[in-house]
Amino acid sequence: MRKDTRSDCPVNLALEIFGDRWTLLVLRDVIFLGARHFRELLAGPERISSNILADRLAVLVEHGMLTKTDDPTHKQKVVYSLTERSIALVPVFAQLGVWGVRHLPAGDEHAARTAVLAAGGPPLWAEFMDELREAHLGPGARLAPPGPGPAGTERLAPASLAALVAAGVHREA
């Protein structure tokens, strides 16, 4: 963690990590798009440059927001995984999305995912966070057993797909 922070205000301390244009977008892509490799993150919708992405990933690893491990399927790749600290940001992303949809011209796919997150509220966020824990931290990392009905990721995916189909970006098979 940086030693030259401007103050010990919690908002300032958070902005020391997330206060640039790209860091939250990198985390968004890992959380919601399932990107785990450098090239997947590089191909994100905002088209981050490789040097900026490398810097942001290093900062996120340094601050304990992501872990970096060798990819067992490829000698030259690494896998980025969420930590509990980054998984805890799901409610923040949900609220940022709600604000963005309400006040800015958000795209249909993202607005649809935000609508599902908003409608599901804290119970959906908790289920989704447990799914992320299981995927990134291991099978024993869930805080609660899976609930009845569709999983959080299964509830988010159809809304995004329906918006893409409606926009003519994707055709259903």
Buried (B, 14 or more C-beta within 10 A) or exposed (E): EEEEEEEEEEEEBEEBBBEBEBBBBBBBBBBBBEBBBBEBBBEBEEEBEEEBBBBBBEBBBEBEBBBEEEEEEEEEEBBBBBBBEBBEBBBBBBBBBBEBBEEEEBEBBBBBBBBBBBEBEEEBBBBBBBBBBBBBBEEEBBEEEEEEEEBBBEBBBEBBBBBBBEEEEBEEE
